[in-house]
Amino acid sequence: MRHWLLSCVLAAGATAGFVAAVGAAKDGLLLLLFGGFWIGIHAFLGFVRLSYRNDRIAGLRLLSFEDYERMQRNKKTPRA
């Protein structure tokens, strides 16, 4: 709950700063614009957190360039 409240305060502050900086009209479209922006940011960060958590749980590691090249060379079917 605390993270959600902090996020709301930051979103409101950033929106108010944008309004003050560019002199935008305070209407429903501004709320829609920034609401969509902040929902998108939260969705992206949630995806990143989920991806890291799944990698950690599954014990996955990133392939090096050499590993990737070796796998490409050892493929039986050529990529079209």
Secondary structure, 3 states (H helix, E strand, C coil): CHHHHHHHHHHHHHHHHHHHHHCCCCCHHHHHHHHHHHHHHHHHHHHHHHHHHHHHHHCCCCCCHHHHHHHHHCCCCCCC
